[in-house]
Amino acid sequence: MQRLVAGQEGQVLAAVVRKAKLSLASPEDLEVAVAGTKGYSAAEIEAVVLAAANFAAWDGRDAVGRR
């Protein structure tokens, strides 16, 4: 599995959020997610974002974000 070059996590996260047509609770949530995914591959980042979207849906929330 190929790891991302430092700084690419944000680009991958933004692309996954756009691709999945997710709403973020606030713009800062993307920055927090970037900080928490240092060293992850693109596939791992996508899995984390999609899991967060599932948890948000299960909780009845319209947007993905911190509680």
PyMOL commands that set and color helices and strands:
alter all, ss='L'
color gray80, all
select helices_A, chain A and resi 8-19+27-36+42-58
alter helices_A, ss='H'
color red, helices_A
deselect
rebuild
show_as cartoon
